[in-house]
Amino acid sequence: MEKLLIKGGKSLSGQIDCSGAKNSALPVIAASILSSDDITLKNLPYLQDITTMFELIGSMGADISLDEKMNFKLNTSNLSNLEARYELVKTMRASILVLGSMVAKYGYAKIALPGGCAIGSRPVNYHLKALEKLGAEISLNNGYIEAKAKKLTGANIEFEGVTVTGTENLMMAASLAEGLTILTNVAKEPEISDLADFLNSMGAKISGAGTDEIRIKGVEELTGTTFKIPADRIEAGTYLVAAAITNGKITINKIDPKRMGSIIETLQRAGAEVNLNGNSIYLDMTKNVIKPVDIVTAPFPGFPTDMQAQFTVLNCIGPGESSVTETIFENRFMHVQELNRMGTDITINGTTALINGVDSISGAQVMATDLRASASLILAGLIAKGETIVDRIYHIDRGYERIEEKLSNLGAEIIRLPN
Ligand code: EPU
């Protein structure tokens, strides 16, 4: 397995471009199943999860090609195999995103039930209950979800709990349902609005994305479109934290700051000087000292669970005590044991990590357990004394495009070690 070797102690400086957002691209690719025509996708990030999603729709019979400008062309108008096999779903839970589109367009879907993963049990009951309200007949057999419907019908659906991919699945399904669907207690993440923009560009009639209530007027057919995947706010946030903890000064380009929600304000609370200029975010931490910040994760616009592990590292090197409370996933502290091996002082108490700042941490060989945990270990490596080797970096390749290249461009000493 490949590893990353980091020599800590370099202050980051310079500029990088933000890549397309993984969590926007995945539902958009799944939503392409609804189209009867060609879809062109620009700015797709080069990530393992995107490859897996292509493998999934490819296994169903989608045509996928790359044009001379590196844009992807998809045609899903003739899928012949309406099944998402366990071998693929077990490598990427987001495979569940094809459920809504398949049942709406083809009247049938058979999808392996995603199991739990390193960060929690992650059931999909909200997705299934909501699809049943649109008239889908759902059964669970031999580890597979089977969904059938002649024609879905619009309904008023209040989600039991806020779910990002659940909201997305329902937006896709309701786009081809008969009549009006009103979704409440929905997720409000920017990726929800991205999906609405994509579906509307195909002829869907969706309003309210980004608010508490999404209204979807079903249409008969969705057409082809060309769509540019917006920038990844979590990628941007991760590099901003990297600059803050190394007392650096960086600019991230090609990111709309409005997508960043509470991340920027939290960085400012932590002592960073942050300036916004059009589609660029500038962070300067050369003059200030890190102030640990108490954090409680919450659905957007609250503090994102996908930035929790990275800010935990930031808190570890600021003076004094702080707490990080995880409210979205029940087991998202796997990075803590590894960080403590590098000399941090973190104690887990239920859903809260209690952190005592330390003067310095030291390099070690550490193991990545999930995507954002891997990011936090790399961040720790950037500030550790000596060398850090991060093992199992396939997790990082699922969600960060060319991370070692981008960090090297900012002055970090980081290389990929081959198998
Ligand atoms: N939940 C249920 N039942 C459901 C659905 C969700 O109990 O039917 C629970 C989950 O177990 C969790 C909470 O509700 O405790 C929220 O889960 P949600 O469904 O919102 O998560 P998701 O849609 O599976 C997406 C992102 C995650 C991100 C979360 C939260 C994608 C592909 N994934 O997951 O991204 O952490 O929303 O914002 O959009 C990542 O990129 O590293 C990542 C894990």
Residues whose N, C-alpha, C, O or C-beta is under 5 A from the ligand:
A	BS01	EPU	N23 A94 S121 R122 P123 V124 N125 Y126 H127 V162 T163 V164 T165 G166 T305 D306 I328 F329 L371 R372
